[in-house]
Amino acid sequence: MNLSGGNQSKVEMYFDLQVYSFQMAFTYGSWRKL
């Protein structure tokens, strides 16, 4: 992981975490519907 970006990498990491948690919640919700 490249940390030379400073704030940029922090923002990207936070955004990736949001997308990941959203995908997990969506997948979990789809499984519960089955």
PDB file with SEQRES, HELIX, SHEET and CRYST1 records, atoms N, CA, C and O in Angstrom:
SEQRES   1 A   34  MET ASN LEU SER GLY GLY ASN GLN SER LYS VAL GLU MET          
SEQRES   2 A   34  TYR PHE ASP LEU GLN VAL TYR SER PHE GLN MET ALA PHE          
SEQRES   3 A   34  THR TYR GLY SER TRP ARG LYS LEU                              
HELIX    1 AA1 ASN A    7  LYS A   33  1                                  27    
CRYST1    1.000    1.000    1.000  90.00  90.00  90.00 P 1           1          
ATOM      1  N   MET A   1       0.845  -1.202   0.000  1.00  0.00           N  
ATOM      2  CA  MET A   1       0.000   0.000   0.000  1.00  0.00           C  
ATOM      3  C   MET A   1       0.877   1.248   0.000  1.00  0.00           C  
ATOM      4  O   MET A   1       1.833   1.351   0.769  1.00  0.00           O  
ATOM      5  N   ASN A   2       0.540   2.180  -0.863  1.00  0.00           N  
ATOM      6  CA  ASN A   2       1.359   3.387  -0.989  1.00  0.00           C  
ATOM      7  C   ASN A   2       0.815   4.481  -0.085  1.00  0.00           C  
ATOM      8  O   ASN A   2      -0.300   4.962  -0.290  1.00  0.00           O  
ATOM      9  N   LEU A   3       1.607   4.883   0.930  1.00  0.00           N  
ATOM     10  CA  LEU A   3       1.148   5.891   1.878  1.00  0.00           C  
ATOM     11  C   LEU A   3       1.692   7.271   1.558  1.00  0.00           C  
ATOM     12  O   LEU A   3       1.469   8.214   2.317  1.00  0.00           O  
ATOM     13  N   SER A   4       2.405   7.404   0.441  1.00  0.00           N  
ATOM     14  CA  SER A   4       2.999   8.707   0.112  1.00  0.00           C  
ATOM     15  C   SER A   4       1.935   9.721  -0.275  1.00  0.00           C  
ATOM     16  O   SER A   4       2.223  10.914  -0.373  1.00  0.00           O  
ATOM     17  N   GLY A   5       0.697   9.258  -0.498  1.00  0.00           N  
ATOM     18  CA  GLY A   5      -0.370  10.163  -0.910  1.00  0.00           C  
ATOM     19  C   GLY A   5      -0.892  11.013   0.222  1.00  0.00           C  
ATOM     20  O   GLY A   5      -1.510  12.048  -0.027  1.00  0.00           O  
ATOM     21  N   GLY A   6      -0.660  10.602   1.487  1.00  0.00           N  
ATOM     22  CA  GLY A   6      -1.140  11.390   2.613  1.00  0.00           C  
ATOM     23  C   GLY A   6      -2.654  11.338   2.720  1.00  0.00           C  
ATOM     24  O   GLY A   6      -3.236  10.262   2.857  1.00  0.00           O  
ATOM     25  N   ASN A   7      -3.292  12.501   2.656  1.00  0.00           N  
ATOM     26  CA  ASN A   7      -4.753  12.568   2.775  1.00  0.00           C  
ATOM     27  C   ASN A   7      -5.441  11.778   1.670  1.00  0.00           C  
ATOM     28  O   ASN A   7      -6.475  11.151   1.899  1.00  0.00           O  
ATOM     29  N   GLN A   8      -4.873  11.809   0.488  1.00  0.00           N  
ATOM     30  CA  GLN A   8      -5.483  11.122  -0.647  1.00  0.00           C  
ATOM     31  C   GLN A   8      -5.716   9.649  -0.321  1.00  0.00           C  
ATOM     32  O   GLN A   8      -6.808   9.128  -0.549  1.00  0.00           O  
ATOM     33  N   SER A   9      -4.688   8.973   0.213  1.00  0.00           N  
ATOM     34  CA  SER A   9      -4.816   7.554   0.505  1.00  0.00           C  
ATOM     35  C   SER A   9      -5.828   7.325   1.628  1.00  0.00           C  
ATOM     36  O   SER A   9      -6.545   6.325   1.619  1.00  0.00           O  
ATOM     37  N   LYS A  10      -5.888   8.244   2.591  1.00  0.00           N  
ATOM     38  CA  LYS A  10      -6.863   8.100   3.678  1.00  0.00           C  
ATOM     39  C   LYS A  10      -8.280   8.185   3.125  1.00  0.00           C  
ATOM     40  O   LYS A  10      -9.151   7.401   3.503  1.00  0.00           O  
ATOM     41  N   VAL A  11      -8.501   9.134   2.234  1.00  0.00           N  
ATOM     42  CA  VAL A  11      -9.833   9.294   1.636  1.00  0.00           C  
ATOM     43  C   VAL A  11     -10.195   8.061   0.818  1.00  0.00           C  
ATOM     44  O   VAL A  11     -11.324   7.574   0.885  1.00  0.00           O  
ATOM     45  N   GLU A  12      -9.235   7.556   0.046  1.00  0.00           N  
ATOM     46  CA  GLU A  12      -9.497   6.376  -0.778  1.00  0.00           C  
ATOM     47  C   GLU A  12      -9.796   5.169   0.098  1.00  0.00           C  
ATOM     48  O   GLU A  12     -10.692   4.378  -0.200  1.00  0.00           O  
ATOM     49  N   MET A  13      -9.035   5.036   1.183  1.00  0.00           N  
ATOM     50  CA  MET A  13      -9.235   3.904   2.080  1.00  0.00           C  
ATOM     51  C   MET A  13     -10.623   3.983   2.713  1.00  0.00           C  
ATOM     52  O   MET A  13     -11.317   2.973   2.826  1.00  0.00           O  
ATOM     53  N   TYR A  14     -11.024   5.186   3.126  1.00  0.00           N  
ATOM     54  CA  TYR A  14     -12.341   5.378   3.727  1.00  0.00           C  
ATOM     55  C   TYR A  14     -13.435   5.073   2.712  1.00  0.00           C  
ATOM     56  O   TYR A  14     -14.430   4.428   3.042  1.00  0.00           O  
ATOM     57  N   PHE A  15     -13.249   5.537   1.475  1.00  0.00           N  
ATOM     58  CA  PHE A  15     -14.233   5.306   0.424  1.00  0.00           C  
ATOM     59  C   PHE A  15     -14.342   3.810   0.124  1.00  0.00           C  
ATOM     60  O   PHE A  15     -15.442   3.279  -0.028  1.00  0.00           O  
ATOM     61  N   ASP A  16     -13.184   3.131   0.039  1.00  0.00           N  
ATOM     62  CA  ASP A  16     -13.191   1.689  -0.223  1.00  0.00           C  
ATOM     63  C   ASP A  16     -13.942   0.961   0.879  1.00  0.00           C  
ATOM     64  O   ASP A  16     -14.683   0.015   0.609  1.00  0.00           O  
ATOM     65  N   LEU A  17     -13.755   1.398   2.126  1.00  0.00           N  
ATOM     66  CA  LEU A  17     -14.426   0.756   3.253  1.00  0.00           C  
ATOM     67  C   LEU A  17     -15.937   0.949   3.155  1.00  0.00           C  
ATOM     68  O   LEU A  17     -16.704   0.029   3.440  1.00  0.00           O  
ATOM     69  N   GLN A  18     -16.363   2.154   2.748  1.00  0.00           N  
ATOM     70  CA  GLN A  18     -17.794   2.422   2.592  1.00  0.00           C  
ATOM     71  C   GLN A  18     -18.391   1.533   1.504  1.00  0.00           C  
ATOM     72  O   GLN A  18     -19.454   0.943   1.695  1.00  0.00           O  
ATOM     73  N   VAL A  19     -17.707   1.439   0.366  1.00  0.00           N  
ATOM     74  CA  VAL A  19     -18.187   0.607  -0.737  1.00  0.00           C  
ATOM     75  C   VAL A  19     -18.244  -0.853  -0.306  1.00  0.00           C  
ATOM     76  O   VAL A  19     -19.209  -1.559  -0.597  1.00  0.00           O  
ATOM     77  N   TYR A  20     -17.193  -1.301   0.397  1.00  0.00           N  
ATOM     78  CA  TYR A  20     -17.133  -2.690   0.846  1.00  0.00           C  
ATOM     79  C   TYR A  20     -18.281  -3.004   1.803  1.00  0.00           C  
ATOM     80  O   TYR A  20     -18.949  -4.027   1.656  1.00  0.00           O  
ATOM     81  N   SER A  21     -18.511  -2.128   2.785  1.00  0.00           N  
ATOM     82  CA  SER A  21     -19.579  -2.376   3.759  1.00  0.00           C  
ATOM     83  C   SER A  21     -20.945  -2.335   3.071  1.00  0.00           C  
ATOM     84  O   SER A  21     -21.849  -3.085   3.440  1.00  0.00           O  
ATOM     85  N   PHE A  22     -21.096  -1.459   2.070  1.00  0.00           N  
ATOM     86  CA  PHE A  22     -22.355  -1.386   1.333  1.00  0.00           C  
ATOM     87  C   PHE A  22     -22.594  -2.682   0.562  1.00  0.00           C  
ATOM     88  O   PHE A  22     -23.705  -3.213   0.558  1.00  0.00           O  
ATOM     89  N   GLN A  23     -21.543  -3.187  -0.092  1.00  0.00           N  
ATOM     90  CA  GLN A  23     -21.670  -4.439  -0.845  1.00  0.00           C  
ATOM     91  C   GLN A  23     -21.997  -5.593   0.088  1.00  0.00           C  
ATOM     92  O   GLN A  23     -22.821  -6.445  -0.244  1.00  0.00           O  
ATOM     93  N   MET A  24     -21.357  -5.629   1.257  1.00  0.00           N  
ATOM     94  CA  MET A  24     -21.613  -6.697   2.215  1.00  0.00           C  
ATOM     95  C   MET A  24     -23.057  -6.631   2.702  1.00  0.00           C  
ATOM     96  O   MET A  24     -23.729  -7.658   2.799  1.00  0.00           O  
ATOM     97  N   ALA A  25     -23.534  -5.427   3.007  1.00  0.00           N  
ATOM     98  CA  ALA A  25     -24.918  -5.263   3.472  1.00  0.00           C  
ATOM     99  C   ALA A  25     -25.892  -5.658   2.369  1.00  0.00           C  
ATOM    100  O   ALA A  25     -26.904  -6.304   2.642  1.00  0.00           O  
ATOM    101  N   PHE A  26     -25.601  -5.282   1.138  1.00  0.00           N  
ATOM    102  CA  PHE A  26     -26.466  -5.613   0.012  1.00  0.00           C  
ATOM    103  C   PHE A  26     -26.516  -7.128  -0.199  1.00  0.00           C  
ATOM    104  O   PHE A  26     -27.584  -7.706  -0.399  1.00  0.00           O  
ATOM    105  N   THR A  27     -25.328  -7.762  -0.151  1.00  0.00           N  
ATOM    106  CA  THR A  27     -25.261  -9.216  -0.331  1.00  0.00           C  
ATOM    107  C   THR A  27     -26.009  -9.922   0.790  1.00  0.00           C  
ATOM    108  O   THR A  27     -26.752 -10.872   0.543  1.00  0.00           O  
ATOM    109  N   TYR A  28     -25.816  -9.462   2.019  1.00  0.00           N  
ATOM    110  CA  TYR A  28     -26.483 -10.064   3.170  1.00  0.00           C  
ATOM    111  C   TYR A  28     -27.995  -9.911   3.034  1.00  0.00           C  
ATOM    112  O   TYR A  28     -28.745 -10.842   3.330  1.00  0.00           O  
ATOM    113  N   GLY A  29     -28.440  -8.741   2.587  1.00  0.00           N  
ATOM    114  CA  GLY A  29     -29.869  -8.495   2.405  1.00  0.00           C  
ATOM    115  C   GLY A  29     -30.445  -9.397   1.321  1.00  0.00           C  
ATOM    116  O   GLY A  29     -31.558  -9.902   1.467  1.00  0.00           O  
ATOM    117  N   SER A  30     -29.700  -9.607   0.231  1.00  0.00           N  
ATOM    118  CA  SER A  30     -30.191 -10.464  -0.847  1.00  0.00           C  
ATOM    119  C   SER A  30     -30.324 -11.897  -0.361  1.00  0.00           C  
ATOM    120  O   SER A  30     -31.290 -12.583  -0.697  1.00  0.00           O  
ATOM    121  N   TRP A  31     -29.354 -12.353   0.433  1.00  0.00           N  
ATOM    122  CA  TRP A  31     -29.409 -13.720   0.942  1.00  0.00           C  
ATOM    123  C   TRP A  31     -30.599 -13.893   1.876  1.00  0.00           C  
ATOM    124  O   TRP A  31     -31.235 -14.947   1.884  1.00  0.00           O  
ATOM    125  N   ARG A  32     -30.903 -12.862   2.663  1.00  0.00           N  
ATOM    126  CA  ARG A  32     -32.027 -12.982   3.595  1.00  0.00           C  
ATOM    127  C   ARG A  32     -33.352 -13.043   2.850  1.00  0.00           C  
ATOM    128  O   ARG A  32     -34.321 -13.613   3.351  1.00  0.00           O  
ATOM    129  N   LYS A  33     -33.401 -12.458   1.654  1.00  0.00           N  
ATOM    130  CA  LYS A  33     -34.647 -12.483   0.885  1.00  0.00           C  
ATOM    131  C   LYS A  33     -34.930 -13.881   0.339  1.00  0.00           C  
ATOM    132  O   LYS A  33     -36.089 -14.241   0.134  1.00  0.00           O  
ATOM    133  N   LEU A  34     -33.886 -14.669   0.103  1.00  0.00           N  
ATOM    134  CA  LEU A  34     -34.071 -15.993  -0.501  1.00  0.00           C  
ATOM    135  C   LEU A  34     -34.814 -16.949   0.402  1.00  0.00           C  
ATOM    136  O   LEU A  34     -35.044 -18.099   0.029  1.00  0.00           O  
TER     137      LEU A  34                                                      
END                                                                             
